[in-house]
Amino acid sequence: MMSSNSLMVATAALVGYNLAVDKSLATLPLAMQFIAVMCTSIPAAMLMEKIGRKAAFLFACGFGVGGGVLASTAILNHQFWLFVAGTTLVGIFNGFGNYFRFTAADSVEPAYKSKAVSYTMLGGVIAAVAGPTLARASREWINDAEFAGSYMAVIFLYLANFVILSFLNIEKKRKGEDENRDSGRPLLQIALQPDYIVALVCGMFGYGIMTFVMTATPLAMDQAAFLFEDTSVVIQWHVMAMFAPSFFTGTLIQRFGVLSIMGLGAMAGVGCVIINLTGTGFIHFLVALVLLGISWNFLFVGATTLLTQTYESSERNKAQALNDFIVFSTVSLGSLSSGALQNAYGWQAVNKGVIPFLGAIFLAIFWLYRRRQRRVL
C-alpha cells in the first residue's frame, strides 16, 4: 500500500499537471485519493464489523487493481478525469488499508500498542525505496506516455497485497463472546474525552500539514527547474523519514511518554517550515522534507497510540472510524488546496500557511499535559 502511495506522491501532481487543461487542478488527482479515503473510512469500519477485517481487506484490493487500470489507461489516452477516477479507486483501497495499524494495535496487550503501530509502519521503509525507484524505472516503459508504465506497475502491487493478505490470520471470537454486548458508550461521549480530542487534533493537523507541503513539493521543484530524478530522490528520503523512525518511535513513547514525542514531532514540523522559507536549493528541499517525514511519524504514531487508549474493544470501530474520517477530511482539504496555493502564490505561501496549524498542535499537547499535571497534584 505504501509503495503505491509513495509512487503516486512522486508522480500524480506531475501527471495531473500534464493532463489538466486548468493547471490549478494539478493536485486534484492526489486530493481525490485522500477524499476517497475520507469517504471510505466509516463504510469500511461498518463492513469490517459485518464480515471481518480480513475479508474486507481482500475485497478492497479490487479497488486498488481497478485504480491502476484506470490511471494507466487515462495516461495512454490523455484523459485527466479518468486519471482522477483511477486515483479515487486507489483512495478507496487506502480507506480500508489505514485500518492495518489498528488491526495490529488491537491484537496485542495495551502495553505493546505503540510498538505494534510502529512495527506495522515499518513497511514504509521499504516503500520509501520501492515507490520512487519503481516510478523512475517504469517512467518510460511506454513511448509518448510518461508514467503510464508506473501505474501499470501499481496493478501488480495490489495483486501482491491480495496474496499477502490471504495469509492474515485474525483469531475469531470464541463462541458466545460479545453476543450480548452492546456497542459501548455513545460516540459523542468517547469523542469528548481530552485524550481523544488531543489525539484527533495532532493526528489530523500532523497528517494535514505533511500532505499540504508534500503534495506541493513536486510542483515547487519542477517550477524551480529541478529534474524529476531530483524530485524522486527528495520524495524517497521524505518517505524514508516518515517510516524509518518507527524502529524506535514505540520505544521512545514507552520511555518518555506520548505527549513528549508528539511535541518533538511538532518541533520537527517547525524546522521544516524554517528551512523551506530560507531557500529553494536541492539541500533545502531534501532536509526540509526529511524533517517533515519525522514530524509526521512522531505525531501520527503518537496520536494513534493515544487514541487506542480512549475506547473499549466494543467501541473500537466507531471510535476509529470517526477519527479517520476527520483526519482524512483535513488531509483531503490540504492536498486539494496546496496545488492551487502553490500555483497562485508560490512555495513561500504554502509553508507560511501551515504555521497556525503547528501552533494548534502545540496548544493541544500543552493543554493535555497541564490537565494530567493537575490530576497528579
Residue pairs with C-beta under 8 A, 6 or more apart in sequence:
1 64
1 93
1 94
1 97
1 100
1 123
1 161
2 123
2 124
2 126
2 127
2 131
2 239
2 243
3 126
3 127
3 130
3 131
3 134
3 157
4 64
4 90
4 131
4 154
4 157
4 158
5 94
5 127
5 131
6 124
6 127
6 128
6 130
6 131
6 132
6 235
6 236
6 239
7 131
7 132
7 134
7 135
7 150
7 153
7 154
8 30
8 33
8 87
8 90
8 131
8 154
9 30
9 131
9 214
9 215
9 218
9 235
9 239
10 131
10 132
10 135
10 218
10 231
10 232
10 235
10 236
11 135
11 139
11 147
11 150
11 218
12 27
12 29
12 30
12 33
12 87
13 26
13 27
13 29
13 30
13 215
13 216
13 218
13 219
13 339
14 26
14 147
14 218
14 219
14 222
14 228
14 231
15 29
15 75
15 83
15 146
15 147
16 25
16 26
16 27
16 28
16 29
16 30
16 80
16 83
16 84
16 339
17 23
17 26
17 219
17 222
18 146
19 74
19 75
19 78
19 79
19 80
19 83
20 26
20 28
20 80
21 80
23 343
24 339
24 340
24 343
24 344
25 80
25 339
26 219
26 339
26 343
27 215
27 216
27 219
27 335
27 336
27 338
27 339
27 340
27 342
28 84
28 336
28 339
29 83
29 84
29 86
29 87
30 87
30 215
30 335
31 215
31 332
31 335
31 336
31 339
32 84
32 87
32 88
32 91
33 87
33 88
33 90
33 91
33 94
33 335
34 91
34 211
34 328
34 331
34 332
34 334
34 335
34 336
35 88
35 91
35 328
35 332
35 336
36 87
36 88
36 89
36 90
36 91
36 92
36 94
36 95
37 91
37 92
37 94
37 95
37 98
37 324
37 328
37 331
37 332
38 95
38 324
38 325
38 328
38 329
38 331
38 332
39 95
40 91
40 92
40 94
40 95
40 96
41 95
41 98
41 321
41 324
41 325
41 328
42 321
42 322
42 325
43 95
44 56
44 60
44 95
44 96
44 99
44 321
45 99
45 317
45 318
45 320
45 321
45 324
46 317
46 321
47 56
47 59
48 56
48 96
48 99
48 317
49 317
51 59
52 170
52 172
53 99
53 103
53 168
53 170
54 165
54 168
54 170
56 96
57 96
57 97
57 99
57 100
57 165
57 168
58 162
58 165
58 166
59 96
60 92
60 93
60 95
60 96
60 97
61 93
61 158
61 159
61 161
61 162
61 165
63 89
63 90
63 92
63 93
64 89
64 90
64 93
64 154
64 157
64 158
64 161
65 155
65 158
65 159
66 86
66 89
67 86
67 87
67 88
67 89
67 90
67 91
67 92
67 93
67 154
67 158
68 86
68 90
68 151
68 152
68 153
68 154
68 155
68 157
68 158
69 86
69 155
70 82
70 83
70 85
70 86
70 89
71 82
71 83
71 86
71 87
71 90
71 151
71 154
72 86
72 148
72 149
72 151
72 152
72 154
72 155
73 79
73 82
73 86
74 80
74 81
74 82
74 83
74 85
74 86
75 83
75 145
75 146
75 147
75 148
75 151
76 142
76 145
76 148
86 151
90 154
93 158
95 324
95 328
98 324
98 328
99 320
99 324
100 120
101 117
101 120
101 121
101 304
102 304
102 308
102 316
102 320
103 170
104 116
104 117
104 119
104 120
105 113
105 116
105 117
105 304
105 305
105 308
106 308
106 313
106 316
107 116
107 170
108 115
108 116
110 308
110 309
111 254
113 305
113 308
113 309
114 249
114 250
114 253
114 254
114 258
114 301
114 305
115 250
115 251
115 254
116 250
117 250
117 301
117 304
117 305
117 308
118 246
118 247
118 248
118 249
118 250
118 251
118 301
119 246
119 250
121 243
121 246
121 249
121 297
121 301
122 243
122 246
122 247
123 243
124 239
124 240
124 242
124 243
124 244
124 246
125 240
125 243
125 244
125 246
127 239
127 243
128 236
128 237
128 238
128 239
128 240
128 241
128 242
128 243
128 244
129 236
129 240
131 235
131 236
131 239
132 232
132 233
132 235
132 236
132 239
133 232
133 236
134 150
134 153
135 147
135 150
135 232
136 228
136 229
136 232
138 147
138 149
138 150
138 152
138 153
139 146
139 147
139 149
139 150
139 228
140 146
140 149
141 148
141 149
141 150
141 152
142 148
142 149
178 314
181 314
182 314
183 314
183 315
183 318
184 190
184 311
184 312
184 314
184 315
185 312
185 315
187 318
187 319
187 322
190 196
190 310
190 311
190 315
190 318
190 319
191 197
191 200
191 319
191 322
193 310
194 367
194 368
194 371
195 306
195 307
195 309
195 310
195 368
196 307
196 310
196 319
196 323
197 364
198 303
198 306
198 364
198 365
198 367
198 368
199 303
199 304
199 306
199 307
199 310
199 323
200 303
200 307
200 323
200 326
200 327
201 360
201 361
201 364
202 262
202 265
202 266
202 299
202 302
202 303
202 306
202 361
202 364
202 365
203 299
203 300
203 303
203 304
203 307
203 323
203 327
204 326
204 327
204 329
204 330
204 331
205 299
205 330
205 357
205 358
205 360
205 361
206 262
206 265
206 266
206 269
206 295
206 296
206 299
206 300
206 303
206 361
207 296
207 299
207 300
207 327
207 328
207 330
207 331
208 327
208 330
208 331
208 333
208 334
208 357
209 269
209 292
209 295
209 296
209 334
209 354
209 357
209 358
210 242
210 292
210 293
210 295
210 296
211 331
211 334
211 335
211 338
212 334
212 335
212 337
212 338
212 350
212 353
212 354
213 272
213 276
213 288
213 289
213 292
213 338
213 350
213 351
213 354
214 235
214 238
214 289
214 292
215 334
215 335
215 338
215 339
216 338
216 339
216 341
216 342
216 347
216 350
217 231
217 234
217 235
217 238
217 285
217 289
218 231
218 235
219 339
219 342
219 343
220 280
220 285
220 342
220 347
220 350
221 230
221 231
221 234
221 285
222 228
222 231
223 342
223 347
224 280
224 347
226 282
226 285
230 282
233 286
234 282
234 285
234 286
234 289
235 289
237 286
237 289
237 290
237 293
238 289
238 290
238 292
238 293
239 293
240 290
240 293
241 289
241 290
241 291
241 292
241 293
241 294
241 297
242 293
242 294
242 296
242 297
243 293
243 297
245 294
245 297
245 298
246 297
246 301
249 261
249 297
249 298
249 301
249 302
250 301
250 305
252 261
253 261
253 301
253 302
253 305
258 302
258 305
258 306
259 302
259 365
259 368
259 369
259 372
261 298
261 301
261 302
262 298
262 299
262 302
262 303
262 306
262 361
262 365
263 362
263 365
264 298
265 294
265 295
265 296
265 297
265 298
265 299
265 302
266 295
266 299
266 358
266 361
266 362
266 365
267 295
268 291
268 292
268 294
268 295
268 298
269 291
269 292
269 295
269 299
269 354
269 358
269 361
270 358
271 288
271 291
271 295
272 288
272 289
272 291
272 292
272 295
272 351
273 288
273 351
273 352
273 354
273 355
273 358
275 284
275 287
275 288
275 291
276 284
276 285
276 288
276 347
276 350
276 351
277 348
277 351
277 352
278 284
280 347
299 361
307 319
307 320
307 323
310 319
311 319
311 320
338 350
341 349
341 350
341 353
342 349
342 350
